[in-house]
Amino acid sequence: MAPFLKPSYRLRVMILLYFLILITYLDRVTISIVGVRIKSAFHLTNTQFGWVLSSFVLAYALFEIPSGIMGDRLGQRKVLLRIVIWWSVFTALTGCVFGLTSLIAVRFLFGVGEAGAYPNSCGVISRWVPKSETSRGMSWLGMGAPTGAALAPLIVVPIAAAYGWRAPFFVNAILGLVWVLVCWLWFRNEPGEMKKISTEEKELIEKNRNYVPHDSVFPWKTMLRTPMIWALFFSYFCIQWANYFFVAWMPNYLQEGKHFSEKQMGTTMIFVYCAGILAAFLFGIISDWLIRLKGNSFTRKTIAMISFGIMSLAIFISARATDQILVTVSFLTASFLLVIIVLTCFATCLDIGGDRVSTLTGVMNFCGQAGAFLMSMFFGRIVDYTHSYEAPQFLLVILLVVAGVCWIRIDSSKKLILDRETVPAQLTVTV
């Protein structure tokens, strides 16, 4: 087997996905970085700014499942092109809003467009990456998110300072359209559709990947009757509650709750997201190695439960801390573990999802974005009601502990979508 890190076609596809997710998170984090400026410009309260953030998350959640289904039926290439064109347009329109109502409307439509980016990226990995490299394939998605978030302060803060808070949205829109051009000209759904891929690599991928074509419909009843799946979805609900704190509320939290300056906030965000980049890189190497030693189920379960436990402690410490260095270190730890948990959840979907990975991850991400929606709605409201930025963090700690316990029921070795040669009597997934 050729080493994964050689300039193979599957590596180039992973790099394309890396930049997709990078731009996605650059777009998402921009509004939170300029959030203080937007609140000042439109005289918004924390609760009203929460409405703005939640409008995106609500739309993103509602259209996750349809976008995942479309990817499985039409092919991920078409859907990803539609997604990035749509979100690039509404990213630019965010810079043209004139008040609270228009801002909410545009961010809602932005969420409609961006929905499905992760599920369809996972669908691409299921088609393009051998099973033995699944975790390393997920690492590219995992590195893209914190890289985009880490670059955001470096790009957004100076542009906003020089040209106003609207300008960064126009820059982000251009970056999205560049990605569209590259994807349209070069990428194809199947290895066999790429003109210059070697026969050896094509056979390696097609004989060893998670993707197995099926004529049957998605097993909705089986999924809904499987406690393991509900445990996975609820744990992802909780981790996305935490994730959206980092994406949407951390800049406000640091500046108004912990009294960081704008410069200190930007520097802290860079370090926090760099920890996420390191976590994503190590996840692929360590997970694939540990799977070879201990098996898939043990690896996913152990990594998730330990990560949830330590992350809950880090968030608790950050809420109680008054020292800015301790707050930063706690956030570095939490961000590192958050990326590990998110990638473990998506990798589990790849393990059990067969050729319907985009649909399964779409449903999981719908549940996750429901958590993000509630976070974006209630974080600002709790802060306004209690006059404390720490109060919503204690709720987050409880959710993380419960999510860690959920992984006792999750077994990633049990397929939701079974291979064709599987005996019909095995079609019911049990826990």
N, C-alpha and C positions, 0 to 999 in steps of 0.2 A: 504494500500500500504506500502510495506517495505521501510524504509528510503533509499535514494540513497547511502548514505555513509556507509551502511553496506557492508561487504565483499561479495557482490552478484557477480554473474557471469558477469553481465553487467559492474560492476565496474572494474572487472579484465580485461575485454576487453578494457575498457577505459584506464587503466594503460598500457596495451600493446601498444595502439595507442600513448599514451603519450611518451613512450620511442622511438617509431618510429620517431615521429616528433622531439624529442630531438636530436637523432642521425643525422637526416636530417640537422638540423640547425648547429650542431657542425661541420658537414662536410662543409656546405656552408661558415660559418664564418671563418674557418681555413685559407682559402686562403687570406682573407682580413687582418687577423691578421699578417700573415707572408708576406704580400704584399710588405712592404718596403724592406724586405730581398730579395724577389724574384726580385724586380725591380733592386736592386743593383747587384744581381748575374748575371742577364742577360742583364743589362744595358738598362732597359726599360723606356720609357717616360710614363707620365700619360695617354696619348692617347693609347699607345701600351698596357698598363695594362688594359685599358678600353676594348680593343679588347678581351683580355683573359676573363674578367668578362662577357662580352656580348656574347661570344661563348657559355657559359653555359646557359645563359638566353634564347638565341635564340632556342637552342635545347629543353630546358625545355618547352618553349611556344609551339613549333611546335608539340610536342608529348603529350601535355596535353589532347587534345580532344580524340585522339585514345586510350590513356590509360584509360580515363574515360569510353568510350564506351566498352572497353574490360572488365572493372570491372563490369559494368551492365550486360553484356552478359555471362561472364565466372565465375563470382563471384569474390569478392574483395580479397579473400585469395590467389588465384593463382597469381593475378596481383601484389599484395604487395610482395610476395616472389620473383617474377621476378625482381621487382624494386630494392629491397634491395641487392640482389645478384649482380645485374649489377652495382649499384652505388658503392658497396664495392670494386669491382674489379678495377673500374676506379678511385676511391679515392686512392687506393694503387699505381696505375700507375701514378698519379699526382706527387708522390714522385720520379718518375724515369725519368722525362722529362729532356731534355738537351738543350732547347732553346725556343724561342718564338713560332715557328711553332708547335712543338710537344706539348707545353703547351696548345695552342689554340685547337688543335685536341683532346687531352685527355679531356679537360674541356667540349668540345662540346659533346663528347660521354658520359661523366658523366651526362650532362644535359638530354640526351636521356634516360638514365636509371632512373633518379630520377623523371622524369615527371609522374604525376599521383598519387603521394603519398597523397596529400591533397584530390583530388576528391574521391579516393577510401577509404580514412579514413572517409570521410563524408558518403559514401555509407555504411560503417560498422555501423556508428552511426544511420543511418536511419533504419537499420535492428535490431539493438540491444538496442535502447533507446526509451522509451515511449515519446510521444509528450510533456508531461508536464516536461520532464527532458532534452529537446533538448539543451537549453542554457548551462546547466551544463555539458552535454556531449561534447559540443563544447569547454567548458573551459579546458578540458583535452588536446585537441589539442593546444589551446591557451597557456597553461602553458608549453607545451613541447618545443615550439619554443624559447621563451626567456630563458628557463632554459638551453637549449643547447647552446645558444649564450652566456649566462652568465658564464657557465662552460668553454667555449672555451678558454678565456684568462688564466684561472687557469691551464688548461691542456696544451694548445699549447705553451704559452710563455716560461715556464720553459723547456719543451721538446726541443723546437727550440733553446733555448739558450745553452742547454747542448749538443745536438746532431745534430743541424742544422735544416734548415727549412723543409727538406724532411721527417724527422722522424714522425711528427704528423700525416701525411697522412696514414702511415702504421698502427698507433694505431687506427685511426678512422675506417679503413677498418675491423679490427678485431672486433670492437664493432658492426658493421653492421652484420657480419656473426653470432655473438652470438644471435642477435635479430632474424635472419632467423631461427636458430635452435629452439628457443622457439616457434615462430609462427607455424612452420611446425609440431611440436610435439603436440601442445595444441589447437590452435585456429581453429574454423570452422565458415563458413559463417552464418549459421542459429542457433538460440538458440536450436531448436529441434535436431540439430546434435551433441550437447554437451552431453556427457554421464551422467554427474553428476548434471546437472542443475535441480532445483526443478520444479515440475509441476506448482506451483504457480507463480514462476518467469517467466517461459516460457509463460504461458497464459497472464500474465501482459504485457509482451513485445509485443507478437504477436497481442493482441487485441487493443493496444494503440499506436503503433509505426507509424512513418511517412510512412514507406515502405508499399506500396499496390501493389501486383503483377498485371501486365498488359500484354496483348498479343499484344497491338498496338505498332507501331514504335514510335520513339521519334518525337514529333511534331515540326520539324525544322521550318516549315512555320509559325506556330503560334508564336514560339519564336522570329523569325526575324521580325514579324509584330507587336510586342508588345513594345511600347515605354518604358514601365516600365522596361522591361528586358534590353534594351539598356542603360537606365539611371543607372541601377545596374552595368552593365558591365563597363561603363565609370567611375563610381565612384571607381570601383575596379582597373581600369587602373591607376587612380591617386594615390590611396593609395599604390599600389605596386611600383610606382615610388618612393614614400617616403620610403617604406619598404626597397627597395634595396639600398637606400642611407645608411641606418643603417647597413644592412648586409654586403655591399661590400665596401663602401667608407668612412664610419665613422672613422675607424682607421687612414687612410691617412689624412682625414680632420682634425682630432684632432692633429696629429703629425706635419703635414706640414702647415695646415691652421691656427690652433690655438696654435701651439708651445707647445703641451703637450709632455712630455717624454714618452718613451715606457711603463714605469711603470704606469705613470699617465693615459695614454690611456687605459691600461688594467683595472685599477681600475674603471675608468669612465664607460667603457663598462659593467662591472659587475653590477654597480648601475643602469645603463640605462635598462639593461635587467631584473634586479630584479623588476623594476617598471612594466615591461611587465608581469612578473609572477603574481604580485599582481592584475594587471588589469584583467588578464584571470580568476583568482579565483573569483574576485568580479563580473565579467560579468555574470557568470552562476547563481549566487545567486540572484543578483539584477534584471537581465532580466526576469527570470522565475517568480519572485515575482511581478514585474511590469506588466507582461503580464496578470497575474491573476486579477490585479486591473483595468488596462486600456485597455487591449486587445493587440493582436499581432502587428497590423499595427502601432498603436500609439507608442508602445514601440520601435520597430525597427527604425522608422523614427526619433523619438525624440533623441534617443541615438546617432544615426549617425550624424544628423545635428549639434547638440551641440558639439560633439567630433571633427568633421571637423573644425568647427569655432575656437575652442580653440587651436587645433593643429596647424593651420595655423599661429596663433599669436605666438605660442611658437617657431616655426621654424624661423619666422621673427626676433624675439628677439635674437635667437642664432646666426643668421647671422650678426647682428649688434653689438653683444656684444664683448668686448675685455677682460672682466674679466672671468677667467676660471671657477669660481664657478657659475656665471650666465649662461655660456654656458652649464655646466653640469645640472643645474636645468631645463633649457629649454629643453634639450634632455630627461631628466627624464619625464617631462610632455608630450612631444611629443610621446615618446615610450609607455607610459601608454595609451594614447588615440589611438595610431596606432593599438595596440592589440584589443582594444574595437571595432574599426571600422572593422578590418579584420574579427573578429568573428561575428559581426553583418551581414556582407555580406554573410558569409558562412551559418549562421543560417537562413538567408532569403532564400537561395537556398534550405535548408532542408525544410523550411516551404512550398515552392511552387513546389518542384521538384518531390514529390511522389517516385516512384520506379526508377526514372532516375536521382537521385541526382548526381551520379558519372559523368554522361554525362553533366548535367547542370553546375556543379562546374568545370568540365574540360574546358568548353567553357569560363566560367567566369575567370578561372585562366589563360587561354590562353590570354585573353584581359589584365589581370593584368601583366603577364610576358612580354607582348608587351611593357607595361610601364616600367617595370624593364630593358628590353633590351635597350630602348631608354635612360634611365637614365645611364646605364653602358657605353653606347657609347658616350653620349654627355657630361656627367659630366666632365670626364677628358679632353675632347676637349675644353669645355668652360673654364676650369681652365687654360689650356695651352694658350688659345687665349687671355683671359682677365688678366692672371696672378693674379687671385683672386679666392679663394675658396668660396666666398660669392655669386658671380654672379649666379651660378646654383641654389642656395637656394631660391632666389627671384622668379625664375620660378616655383619652387616647391610650394611656398606660393600661387601663382595664381591658380595652379592646384587644390590645396586643397580647396580653396574657391569655385571654380566651381563645384567640386565633392560634396560639402555639399549642394549646390543648387539643384543638381540632385535628392536628396532624397525627394524633394517635390512631384516627380512623382512616387515614389516607394510605393507599397502597398503589404505587405507580406502576407496579408490574401487571396489574389487571386491566385488560384492554376494554375500552368502551366500544370501539370499532374493531371487530375481530378480523383477522386475515381470512382470505377465502378458503384456505384449506382447513380452517378450524371446524371441528365437529359441530353440527347444528345444536346439539344438546347443550353446548357450552355458551350459547348466545346470551344467556341471562348473566349479568354481572352481579356478583354477590360480594359481600364484605364480611 
